[in-house]
Protein backbone atom coordinates (compact mmCIF):
# COMPACT_ATOMS: atom_id res chain seq x y z
CA UNK A 1 0.00 0.00 0.00
CA UNK A 2 1.32 3.43 -0.96
CA UNK A 3 0.83 6.27 1.47
CA UNK A 4 -0.55 9.61 0.28
CA UNK A 5 1.91 12.35 -0.61
CA UNK A 6 0.86 15.70 0.82
CA UNK A 7 2.85 18.68 -0.42
CA UNK A 8 2.46 22.09 1.23
CA UNK A 9 3.65 25.35 -0.29
CA UNK A 10 4.63 27.72 2.52
CA UNK A 11 5.61 26.88 6.08
CA UNK A 12 4.47 29.78 8.22
CA UNK A 13 0.99 30.06 9.81
CA UNK A 14 -1.32 28.23 7.39
CA UNK A 15 1.26 25.78 6.06
CA UNK A 16 2.64 24.67 9.41
CA UNK A 17 -0.86 24.29 10.87
CA UNK A 18 -1.99 22.26 7.86
CA UNK A 19 1.03 19.97 8.13
CA UNK A 20 0.65 19.31 11.86
CA UNK A 21 -3.09 18.60 11.52
CA UNK A 22 -2.49 16.34 8.52
CA UNK A 23 -0.05 14.28 10.57
CA UNK A 24 -2.59 13.93 13.39
CA UNK A 25 -5.15 12.69 10.86
CA UNK A 26 -2.82 10.25 9.09
CA UNK A 27 0.27 8.74 10.74
CA UNK A 28 1.58 7.24 7.50
CA UNK A 29 1.17 10.11 5.00
CA UNK A 30 4.33 11.52 3.40
CA UNK A 31 4.14 15.23 4.24
CA UNK A 32 6.54 17.76 2.72
CA UNK A 33 6.69 21.53 3.20
CA UNK A 34 8.56 23.84 0.84
CA UNK A 35 9.23 27.28 2.33
CA UNK A 36 10.78 30.04 0.24
CA UNK A 37 12.29 31.90 3.19
CA UNK A 38 15.00 30.81 5.63
CA UNK A 39 12.59 30.28 8.54
CA UNK A 40 9.33 28.42 9.12
CA UNK A 41 6.48 28.87 11.57
CA UNK A 42 7.44 32.27 12.93
CA UNK A 43 5.33 34.89 14.70
CA UNK A 44 4.72 37.69 12.16
CA UNK A 45 2.75 39.61 14.78
CA UNK A 46 5.82 39.86 16.98
CA UNK A 47 8.14 41.44 14.39
CA UNK A 48 7.63 45.09 15.46
CA UNK A 49 8.29 44.12 19.08
CA UNK A 50 11.67 42.70 18.09
CA UNK A 51 12.54 46.14 16.67
CA UNK A 52 11.59 47.77 19.98
CA UNK A 53 13.55 45.17 21.96
CA UNK A 54 10.49 43.98 23.87
CA UNK A 55 11.15 40.63 22.19
CA UNK A 56 14.88 40.62 22.73
CA UNK A 57 15.98 37.63 20.65
CA UNK A 58 15.08 36.68 17.09
CA UNK A 59 14.86 33.05 18.20
CA UNK A 60 11.81 33.88 20.31
CA UNK A 61 9.92 34.73 17.11
CA UNK A 62 10.54 31.33 15.59
CA UNK A 63 8.11 28.72 16.88
CA UNK A 64 9.47 25.67 15.07
CA UNK A 65 12.57 24.65 13.16
CA UNK A 66 12.71 22.09 10.32
CA UNK A 67 14.66 19.78 12.62
CA UNK A 68 12.12 20.03 15.45
CA UNK A 69 9.22 19.55 13.03
CA UNK A 70 10.86 16.44 11.62
CA UNK A 71 11.55 15.02 15.08
CA UNK A 72 8.10 15.73 16.49
CA UNK A 73 5.83 15.13 13.46
CA UNK A 74 8.00 13.27 10.94
CA UNK A 75 7.36 16.07 8.44
CA UNK A 76 10.04 17.09 5.94
CA UNK A 77 10.53 20.86 5.80
CA UNK A 78 12.77 22.41 3.16
CA UNK A 79 13.52 26.09 3.75
CA UNK A 80 15.02 28.26 1.00
CA UNK A 81 13.05 26.14 -1.46
CA UNK A 82 10.65 28.03 -3.71
CA UNK A 83 7.85 26.33 -5.62
CA UNK A 84 8.04 28.01 -9.02
CA UNK A 85 5.25 26.14 -10.83
CA UNK A 86 2.30 23.84 -10.21
CA UNK A 87 1.21 21.31 -12.86
CA UNK A 88 -2.25 19.99 -11.91
CA UNK A 89 -2.41 17.64 -14.92
CA UNK A 90 0.76 15.77 -13.91
CA UNK A 91 0.17 16.45 -10.18
CA UNK A 92 3.67 17.77 -9.62
CA UNK A 93 5.23 20.97 -8.36
CA UNK A 94 8.48 22.40 -9.69
CA UNK A 95 10.80 23.43 -6.83
CA UNK A 96 13.86 25.65 -6.93
CA UNK A 97 16.58 25.20 -4.32
CA UNK A 98 17.49 28.84 -3.67
CA UNK A 99 20.87 27.86 -2.23
CA UNK A 100 22.08 25.90 -5.25
CA UNK A 101 19.78 27.04 -8.09
CA UNK A 102 18.76 23.44 -8.76
CA UNK A 103 15.18 22.91 -10.01
CA UNK A 104 13.46 19.58 -9.47
CA UNK A 105 10.01 17.95 -9.63
CA UNK A 106 8.02 16.78 -6.61
CA UNK A 107 4.84 14.73 -7.10
CA UNK A 108 1.79 15.10 -4.89
CA UNK A 109 -1.51 13.38 -4.20
CA UNK A 110 -2.86 16.38 -2.31
CA UNK A 111 -1.45 19.90 -2.58
CA UNK A 112 -2.08 22.67 -0.03
CA UNK A 113 -1.15 26.17 -1.18
CA UNK A 114 -0.14 28.52 1.66
CA UNK A 115 2.29 30.99 0.06
CA UNK A 116 0.80 33.87 2.04
CA UNK A 117 0.68 37.48 0.92
CA UNK A 118 3.21 39.98 -0.36
CA UNK A 119 3.61 43.68 0.49
CA UNK A 120 1.58 46.01 -1.70
CA UNK A 121 3.88 48.61 -3.22
CA UNK A 122 2.06 51.24 -5.30
CA UNK A 123 3.71 52.57 -8.48
CA UNK A 124 5.22 55.55 -6.67
CA UNK A 125 8.67 56.88 -7.66
CA UNK A 126 11.39 56.32 -5.09
CA UNK A 127 9.97 53.41 -3.12
CA UNK A 128 13.06 51.45 -4.14
CA UNK A 129 15.35 53.73 -2.10
CA UNK A 130 17.97 51.94 -0.02
CA UNK A 131 16.48 53.03 3.31
CA UNK A 132 12.86 52.16 2.51
CA UNK A 133 11.84 48.92 4.20
CA UNK A 134 8.84 46.62 4.47
CA UNK A 135 8.06 44.51 7.53
CA UNK A 136 6.58 41.15 6.66
CA UNK A 137 9.12 38.45 7.47
CA UNK A 138 12.00 37.69 9.82
CA UNK A 139 14.57 38.63 7.12
CA UNK A 140 12.73 41.98 6.80
CA UNK A 141 13.18 42.71 10.50
CA UNK A 142 16.83 41.61 10.29
CA UNK A 143 17.42 44.18 7.51
CA UNK A 144 15.75 46.94 9.55
CA UNK A 145 17.76 46.14 12.69
CA UNK A 146 21.01 45.97 10.71
CA UNK A 147 20.29 49.40 9.22
CA UNK A 148 19.50 50.86 12.65
CA UNK A 149 22.67 49.38 14.13
CA UNK A 150 24.94 50.59 11.32
CA UNK A 151 23.38 54.02 10.65
CA UNK A 152 21.90 55.14 13.98
CA UNK A 153 18.83 56.81 12.38
CA UNK A 154 17.14 59.50 14.46
CA UNK A 155 13.91 59.86 12.48
CA UNK A 156 11.49 57.63 10.62
CA UNK A 157 8.36 57.93 8.49
CA UNK A 158 5.89 55.05 8.59
CA UNK A 159 3.58 54.86 5.59
CA UNK A 160 0.27 53.20 6.48
CA UNK A 161 -1.89 53.21 9.59
CA UNK A 162 -2.95 49.57 9.72
CA UNK A 163 -2.02 47.08 12.44
CA UNK A 164 1.62 46.70 11.39
CA UNK A 165 2.06 50.41 10.69
CA UNK A 166 0.87 51.38 14.16
CA UNK A 167 2.94 48.71 15.88
CA UNK A 168 6.04 49.67 13.91
CA UNK A 169 5.60 53.37 14.63
CA UNK A 170 5.32 52.55 18.33
CA UNK A 171 8.43 50.34 18.15
CA UNK A 172 10.55 53.02 16.45
CA UNK A 173 9.38 55.61 18.96
CA UNK A 174 10.29 53.16 21.72
CA UNK A 175 13.92 53.08 20.55
CA UNK A 176 14.13 56.88 20.57
CA UNK A 177 13.33 57.98 17.04
CA UNK A 178 11.23 60.93 15.93
CA UNK A 179 8.37 59.17 14.15
CA UNK A 180 5.80 60.43 11.65
CA UNK A 181 2.88 58.17 10.72
CA UNK A 182 1.18 58.87 7.38
CA UNK A 183 -2.23 57.40 6.49
CA UNK A 184 -4.04 58.08 3.20
CA UNK A 185 -7.50 57.44 4.69
CA UNK A 186 -9.22 59.92 7.05
CA UNK A 187 -8.47 57.60 9.99
CA UNK A 188 -6.07 54.83 11.00
CA UNK A 189 -7.36 51.25 11.33
CA UNK A 190 -10.06 51.78 8.72
CA UNK A 191 -11.87 48.54 9.61
CA UNK A 192 -12.75 49.92 13.05
CA UNK A 193 -15.55 52.30 14.04
CA UNK A 194 -14.78 56.00 14.35
CA UNK A 195 -15.47 56.20 18.09
CA UNK A 196 -12.85 53.50 18.75
CA UNK A 197 -10.31 54.90 16.28
CA UNK A 198 -10.55 58.41 17.71
CA UNK A 199 -9.34 57.10 21.06
CA UNK A 200 -6.44 55.32 19.36
CA UNK A 201 -5.47 58.42 17.37
CA UNK A 202 -5.50 60.52 20.55
CA UNK A 203 -3.14 58.01 22.16
CA UNK A 204 -0.82 58.07 19.12
CA UNK A 205 -0.50 61.84 19.30
CA UNK A 206 -0.06 61.85 23.09
CA UNK A 207 2.77 59.32 22.74
CA UNK A 208 4.72 61.86 20.68
CA UNK A 209 4.18 60.42 17.20
CA UNK A 210 3.26 62.96 14.52
CA UNK A 211 0.08 61.76 12.81
CA UNK A 212 -0.79 62.85 9.25
CA UNK A 213 -4.21 61.66 8.04
CA UNK A 214 -6.12 61.92 4.77
CA UNK A 215 -2.85 62.37 2.89
CA UNK A 216 -1.06 59.71 0.90
CA UNK A 217 2.40 59.30 -0.58
CA UNK A 218 3.05 61.03 -3.91
CA UNK A 219 6.77 60.58 -4.43
CA UNK A 220 10.07 59.84 -2.74
CA UNK A 221 13.01 61.89 -3.97
CA UNK A 222 16.34 60.10 -3.64
CA UNK A 223 19.84 61.36 -2.96
CA UNK A 224 22.66 60.41 -5.33
CA UNK A 225 23.49 57.78 -2.70
CA UNK A 226 20.19 56.02 -3.41
CA UNK A 227 18.74 56.90 -0.01
CA UNK A 228 15.67 58.99 0.74
CA UNK A 229 16.08 62.76 0.43
CA UNK A 230 12.45 63.90 0.66
CA UNK A 231 9.06 62.24 1.11
CA UNK A 232 6.46 64.23 -0.82
CA UNK A 233 2.81 63.70 0.09
CA UNK A 234 -0.22 64.17 -2.15
CA UNK A 235 -1.22 67.45 -0.48
CA UNK A 236 2.24 68.94 -0.89
CA UNK A 237 3.76 68.17 2.52
CA UNK A 238 7.50 67.51 2.35
CA UNK A 239 8.91 65.20 5.01
CA UNK A 240 12.50 64.19 5.73
CA UNK A 241 13.59 61.09 7.58
CA UNK A 242 16.55 58.78 8.04
CA UNK A 243 14.44 55.73 7.18
CA UNK A 244 11.00 54.85 5.83
CA UNK A 245 8.82 51.85 6.62
CA UNK A 246 6.28 51.13 3.86
CA UNK A 247 3.35 49.46 5.58
CA UNK A 248 0.84 50.35 2.90
CA UNK A 249 -0.84 46.94 2.79
CA UNK A 250 -0.58 43.45 1.38
CA UNK A 251 -2.03 41.48 -1.50
CA UNK A 252 -2.51 37.72 -2.01
CA UNK A 253 0.55 35.92 -3.36
CA UNK A 254 -1.57 34.43 -6.14
CA UNK A 255 0.97 34.10 -8.98
CA UNK A 256 1.30 30.30 -8.76
CA UNK A 257 -2.48 29.85 -8.57
CA UNK A 258 -3.13 32.04 -11.61
CA UNK A 259 -0.50 30.27 -13.68
CA UNK A 260 -1.96 26.87 -12.70
CA UNK A 261 -5.46 27.91 -13.79
CA UNK A 262 -6.94 28.01 -10.27
CA UNK A 263 -9.92 30.35 -10.00
CA UNK A 264 -9.51 33.50 -7.94
CA UNK A 265 -12.18 35.38 -6.02
CA UNK A 266 -13.09 39.05 -6.44
CA UNK A 267 -10.41 40.03 -3.90
CA UNK A 268 -7.64 38.37 -5.90
CA UNK A 269 -7.30 35.62 -3.28
CA UNK A 270 -7.89 31.98 -4.21
CA UNK A 271 -11.53 30.96 -4.35
CA UNK A 272 -12.22 28.05 -1.98
CA UNK A 273 -15.20 26.20 -0.51
CA UNK A 274 -15.91 25.40 3.15
CA UNK A 275 -13.33 22.58 2.98
CA UNK A 276 -10.67 24.97 1.62
CA UNK A 277 -10.79 23.13 -1.73
CA UNK A 278 -9.90 25.18 -4.80
CA UNK A 279 -11.56 24.83 -8.19
CA UNK A 280 -8.97 22.19 -9.20
CA UNK A 281 -9.32 18.70 -7.63
CA UNK A 282 -6.80 17.73 -4.93
CA UNK A 283 -5.53 21.30 -4.53
CA UNK A 284 -6.40 23.22 -1.37
CA UNK A 285 -5.51 26.74 -0.23
CA UNK A 286 -5.25 28.36 3.19
CA UNK A 287 -3.97 31.51 4.85
CA UNK A 288 -3.40 34.93 3.30
CA UNK A 289 -3.59 33.52 -0.22
CA UNK A 290 -7.16 32.20 0.26
CA UNK A 291 -10.56 33.75 0.75
CA UNK A 292 -12.43 33.43 4.05
CA UNK A 293 -16.12 32.96 4.76
CA UNK A 294 -17.62 35.59 7.03
CA UNK A 295 -20.48 34.01 9.03
CA UNK A 296 -21.75 37.46 10.06
CA UNK A 297 -22.23 38.82 6.55
CA UNK A 298 -22.72 35.44 4.90
CA UNK A 299 -20.18 36.42 2.24
CA UNK A 300 -16.71 35.41 1.19
CA UNK A 301 -13.94 37.95 1.68
CA UNK A 302 -10.27 38.26 2.40
CA UNK A 303 -8.82 38.46 5.93
CA UNK A 304 -4.99 38.30 5.82
CA UNK A 305 -4.37 37.63 9.51
CA UNK A 306 -2.61 34.85 11.43
CA UNK A 307 -5.72 33.67 13.31
CA UNK A 308 -7.76 32.82 10.21
CA UNK A 309 -4.65 31.37 8.53
CA UNK A 310 -4.07 28.85 11.33
CA UNK A 311 -7.71 27.78 11.33
CA UNK A 312 -7.86 27.49 7.55
CA UNK A 313 -4.71 25.38 7.58
CA UNK A 314 -6.31 22.89 9.97
CA UNK A 315 -9.45 22.73 7.83
CA UNK A 316 -7.43 22.14 4.67
Secondary structure, DSSP 4 states (H G I P E B T S, - for coil): -PPPEEEEE--SHHHHHHHHHHHHH-SS-EEEEEESSS--SB-GGGHHHHHHTSS--GGGGB---HHHHHHHH--EEEETEEEEEEETTTTEEEEEETTT--EEEEE-SEEEE---EEE---S-TTTT-TTEE--SSHHHHHHHHHHHHHH---EEEEE--SHHHHHHHHHHHHTT-EEEEE-SSSSSSTTS-HHHHHHHHHHHHHTT-EEE-S--EEEEEEPTTSSEEEEEETTS-EE--SEEEE---EEE--HHHHHHT--B-TTSSBP--TT-B-SSTTEEE-GGGB-EEETTTTEEE---SHHHHHHHHHH-
